């Protein structure tokens, strides 16, 4: 299936959030250089640097409607100017929540034994902590360690698509994750269905999945503002989304 390419921008408030200078003396290989105070994961980063003159790693932040994005740029001096050696772009905040916020919420859900919520929140934190192969946040190994100690929920085991069976209802789930909308974080489920005659039919199938999922995992409301379920047409290109808001706001 071909997935549509969506525009990320427009961006606003683009600004340099952090700058790190690194220098490697001796050797011939690219090395990792730690910048900051290693006593707290939030206070250090590790960057790549080639032997030679000082190089710079710059984090540029920019905002879109629902997310903050981080552009990690590796700059190398060349003939009196800076040349971009590598750059990486990723979402760094969702609905205003930082990586640390998501990790804290995931740990709180783990204490409640809400395994599905815990796993999705940790995966979201992992994605938001990613700054590419040449820039590592100090908090990333902590998140990876926490994830390694989790039992993957049975409905998320193995590679997608997932075959979800709830009683007599079966669903082919393509992807599960989180999405920020209107300052809130929702649980997002994409599934595949047969071609539909009208949008009411697609909405009905989405709501069937919502009802079965809510019956199986009622605790999702404790971490997410609601469900966003997208139906994708099998052997077609159509899609239809249904949003189910929680009656009470998520914590």
N, C-alpha and C positions, 0 to 999 in steps of 0.2 A: 504494500500500500504506500502511496506517495503522501507524505504529510506536508501541509502547507507551511511556507516560511512566513512567519509573522514579524512585523516590524517591532523592534525593541523600544525605539524612541517615541517621541522626542525626549531628549535628556534636558534637565535643568540643573542649575547649581553645580555645574562641573567645576571641580577644584582639586588641587593637590592636597591630599590628606596626610601622606607620610612620604618622607624621602630617606633612603638609606644609602650610605656610601660604603663600598667594600673594596679592599685591595688585597691581592694575593702576591706574595713575594716568593720566588723560587718555584720549581716544579714546572710541568708542562701541561697538566691536566686541569680541567674545570673543577673547582672545589666549592664546598659549602661553607659559608661564613655566617656565624651567628651574631645578630645585632640585638642589643637590649639586655635586660636583666633576666637571667634564666631561672630565678627563684619562683617566678609565677608564669604559667603558660601564656597568660594574656599579655605579658610584657616583653616577649621576644619573638623574633622571626629568624628564619634561616634563608639566605639568598645564595644564588650561584654567582661565581666570579671566576674569570679567567686570569691567569698570571699576567702581570703587567700593571699599567696605570690604574688609578681608582676608577671604579665603575659605579653607576647609580641604579638603584631600584626605586621606582616611584609608583605610589598608589594614587590613582585619580578616582575620586568618587563622583558619581552622578546619579540623579534621581529620576525615576519614571513614576507613573501614576501609583503603582502598587509596590515597587521595589526600589532599593538602593543597589547600584551596580559598582563594582570595583574593577578598574583597569590596572592590571599589574604590568608595568613597563620596565624592561631591562635596557639601560642605556650604556653605550660604550663610547668613550672619546675617540674622535677620528678627525684629524686635520683641523683642530680648533673648534669642532662642533660635536654635538651628541648624535650618535646613530642608534636607531632602535634595533636592538639585537633580537628581542623577542617581546611579545605582549600576550596577555591573557585577559579575558573578560568573563566575569561571572557575577551572579546575584550575591550580594553580601548581607542584605537585610530584606526580610519579607514582612510587609505590614509593620515596619518599624522595629521588628524583633531582630536582634543581633545573633551571631553564632552562640555567644554565651547565654543569651536568653533562651534559645532553643535547647541548648544542652541542659540548662537548669530545669526547664519544663519536662524534658525527656526523663531526667532523673526522678522528678516528682511522680511522673506516670509509672516509672519502674517500681517505685516504692508501693504504688497502689496495685501492682501486678496487672496493669493495663498493657499487655504485651504488644498488641497491634499499634496502639498510640505511640508507645515507647519506640518501636522499631521505625515507624515513619518519621517521627521527630528527630531521631538520631540520624537517619538518612538525609533529612533536610539539612540538619546542622553540618553533616559531612560535605554536602554539596556546596553550602554557603561558605565553608572554610577553605574550599579549593581555590588556590591562586595560581594554578598551573605548575609545571615541573621545575620552575626556577625560583619560586617564592613559596615558602612554607610558614604558615602561622603556627606559633608555639602550641596553640590549643588543639591542632589537628591530631597529633599522636594520642592525646587524651580521648578524643572522640572515637578514634579507631580502636583504642583499647576497650572502651565501653561497649562498642558495637560487637567486638570479637567475643565478649562475654554474654551476649544475648542469645536466647533461643529464638530463631526466626519463626514467626507465626505460621501456622500450617497453611494458611491461604496465600502466603507469600514465598513458600519454599520452591526452589528450583527456578529456572529461567522463565520469563514470560514468553508467550501468554499463559495465564493461569486458568485452570479449569475449576471454577467455583461451583460447588453443589450444595444447595440449601434445600433439604427435603426433596421435593419433586422439581424444584427450579434449578436450572443449570445456566451458567454464564461463562462466556469466554472473555476474560479480563486481560486487556492489553497492557495496562499500566496503572500503578497506584502511587500516589504521591501527595504533595500538598501544593496549594496555590493561594496566593495573596490577592484578595479582592476587597476594595473599599475599606482598607485598614484592618481587615480580619484575615485569619488563616483558615482555609477550608480543606477538608480532605477531598481529593480529586480522584475519581475512578473513571478510566476509559474502558469501554467494552465494545465488542463487535456483535452486530445483529444482522439478521437478514434484511433485504430491502423492504422499505415500508411504503405504504400507499400515501399516507399523510403524516403530518407532524404529530398528530394526536396519538398515532400508533407508536411512534418512536418515544414520545413522552411516557406513554403507558409502560413500555419496556424499561425505561430508565427508572420509573417509580417502583416497578416491581423489584429491581435490584436494590433500590434505596430501602424499601421495606424489609427485604430479606437481610440486608447487611445490618440495618439498625436492630433487627431482632437478635442477630448473632453477636454483634458488638455494640450494645447500647452505650458502653462507656466512651465511645468516640466523642460524644457530646461534651465530655469533660475536658477535651483538649482542642477541639475544632469548632468553628462557628457554624458548621453545617457540612453538607455534602454537595459536591459538584460532580454530576455524572454525565459523561459524554458518550453517546452512541455513535459508532462508526459503521458505515454500511459495508457489509461483506461484498466483495467484488464490485465495489462502487466507490464514489468519492464524497458522498454526502455525510454530514454529521449533524447531530442534534444534541443540545445540552439542556440539562434540567438541574436547577438549583433548589436544594431543600434546606431552608434555614432552621437552626435550632430555635425552639421556643424560648429557651433561656440562653443568655450569652455564655460562651465558653470562658473558662477561667484563665 
